[in-house]
């Protein structure tokens, strides 16, 4: 990463959560995909580390609790999901950018891909 001022940290991720099915077999649910971004005054290695641990991780946990576990815990198939663990978060993209990425096709074309935190 180059060292710039005024831009965004952006992180797209999946949440790969282990669960046990009704027969006692273990699986991984890796279907939850999301992205979070926020403005940052500067970009350097310290700012990057602080943003990831102090801004991204708490926001990702809240996002996962609201949008993944809300549905996962209401399943009617007898699936038992492990509780939240930040090690289940798998980064797909973590970048510093002048503007957050946008959808380039479909009805959301031009709209930012992700949630602002």
C-alpha positions as CSV (number, residue, x, y, z in Angstrom):
1,X,0.0,0.0,0.0
2,X,1.2,3.5,-0.8
3,X,0.9,6.1,1.9
4,X,-1.8,8.6,1.0
5,X,-4.2,10.9,2.8
6,X,-8.0,11.1,2.4
7,X,-9.7,7.9,1.1
8,X,-11.4,4.8,2.2
9,X,-10.5,1.4,3.7
10,X,-12.6,-1.2,2.1
11,X,-12.8,-4.9,3.1
12,X,-14.9,-7.5,1.3
13,X,-15.2,-10.8,3.2
14,X,-17.0,-14.1,3.6
15,X,-18.0,-15.7,6.9
16,X,-17.2,-19.4,7.0
17,X,-19.2,-20.8,9.9
18,X,-19.0,-24.4,11.1
19,X,-22.3,-26.1,11.9
20,X,-23.7,-29.5,12.9
21,X,-26.6,-31.0,11.0
22,X,-29.4,-33.0,12.5
23,X,-27.4,-36.2,12.0
24,X,-24.4,-34.9,13.9
25,X,-22.3,-34.3,10.8
26,X,-20.1,-31.1,10.7
27,X,-20.1,-28.8,7.7
28,X,-19.1,-25.2,6.8
29,X,-21.6,-22.6,5.7
30,X,-19.6,-20.2,3.5
31,X,-22.5,-18.4,1.8
32,X,-22.4,-15.1,3.7
33,X,-20.5,-12.5,1.7
34,X,-20.4,-8.8,2.6
35,X,-18.2,-5.7,2.4
36,X,-17.6,-2.8,4.8
37,X,-15.9,0.5,4.2
38,X,-15.3,3.8,5.9
39,X,-13.5,7.1,5.3
40,X,-10.0,7.3,6.8
41,X,-8.0,10.5,7.0
42,X,-4.7,8.7,6.2
43,X,-3.4,5.5,5.0
44,X,-0.3,3.8,6.3
45,X,0.5,0.5,8.0
46,X,-0.5,1.7,11.5
47,X,-3.7,3.2,10.2
48,X,-4.5,0.0,8.3
49,X,-3.9,-2.2,11.3
50,X,-6.0,0.1,13.6
51,X,-8.8,0.3,11.1
52,X,-9.0,-3.5,10.7
53,X,-8.9,-4.3,14.4
54,X,-10.8,-1.3,15.9
55,X,-13.3,-0.4,13.2
56,X,-13.7,-3.3,10.8
57,X,-13.8,-6.3,13.2
58,X,-16.5,-4.9,15.6
59,X,-18.6,-3.7,12.6
60,X,-18.2,-7.1,10.9
61,X,-19.3,-8.9,14.0
62,X,-22.4,-6.7,14.2
63,X,-23.1,-7.3,10.5
64,X,-22.7,-11.0,10.9
65,X,-24.9,-11.2,14.0
66,X,-27.6,-9.2,12.3
67,X,-27.6,-10.6,8.8
68,X,-26.1,-14.2,9.2
69,X,-27.0,-15.5,12.6
70,X,-30.5,-14.0,12.6
71,X,-31.5,-16.3,9.8
72,X,-29.1,-19.2,10.7
73,X,-30.5,-19.5,14.2
74,X,-34.1,-19.6,12.9
75,X,-33.5,-22.5,10.6
76,X,-36.0,-25.4,10.8
77,X,-33.6,-28.1,9.6
78,X,-32.1,-28.8,13.0
79,X,-28.8,-27.1,12.1
80,X,-26.7,-25.9,15.1
81,X,-24.3,-23.1,14.2
82,X,-21.1,-22.4,16.1
83,X,-21.1,-19.0,17.9
84,X,-19.4,-16.0,16.3
85,X,-15.6,-16.3,16.0
86,X,-13.6,-13.7,14.1
87,X,-11.3,-16.4,12.8
88,X,-14.3,-17.5,10.6
89,X,-14.0,-14.2,8.7
90,X,-12.1,-14.7,5.4
91,X,-10.9,-11.5,3.7
92,X,-11.5,-11.5,0.0
93,X,-10.4,-7.9,-0.7
94,X,-8.8,-5.4,1.7
95,X,-7.8,-2.2,0.0
96,X,-7.2,1.5,0.3
97,X,-9.1,3.4,-2.4
98,X,-10.1,6.9,-3.4
99,X,-13.7,5.8,-3.7
100,X,-15.4,2.7,-2.6
101,X,-16.0,0.1,-5.3
102,X,-19.3,0.1,-7.1
103,X,-21.4,-2.5,-8.9
104,X,-20.6,-2.4,-12.6
105,X,-23.7,-4.3,-14.0
106,X,-27.3,-4.9,-13.3
107,X,-29.9,-2.9,-11.4
108,X,-27.3,-1.8,-8.8
109,X,-24.9,-0.4,-11.4
110,X,-23.1,2.6,-10.0
111,X,-24.1,1.9,-6.4
112,X,-21.4,1.3,-3.8
113,X,-20.8,-2.4,-3.1
114,X,-20.8,-2.7,0.6
115,X,-22.0,-1.0,3.8
116,X,-20.6,2.2,5.2
117,X,-19.4,1.9,8.8
